[in-house]
Amino acid sequence: MIQIFGTNKSFDCKAAQRFFKERRIPFQFVDLKEKEMSAGEFDSVVTAIAKKEGSRADAIQVMTDNSSKDYSAIAYLDDSEKEEKLFENQLSLLKLPVCRNGKTEATVGMCQKVWESWK
């Protein structure tokens, strides 16, 4: 099943939900204000994105919202510390929506071309 992690106020998260609803693809929406990703969920998202990006450090870079007001908290950290900081501050630092298709596929942000293959 597809999971969408985000917030109800995010326009991109609403657009992602609409994308799957319009295509009658079942999904579960997880509001990060109520419940953040578990360590296992977060790890599977990072691993899936790292497959496309080349490394975990590159995946963390892609997953981080550079326009966040809290971006300075992570921008100058060592790569080894960025993943932990991102996990601890999912609501303020993650680029949304985070969509996960099982444990092997994930996207960050609006990725409709990828989602179309997730039927």
Secondary structure, 3 states (H helix, E strand, C coil): CEEEEECCCCHHHHHHHHHHHHCCCCEEEEECCCCCCCHHHHHHHHHHHHHHHCCHHHHHHHHECCCCCCCHHHHCCCHHHHHHHHHHCHHHHECCCEEEECCCEEEECCCHHHHCCCC
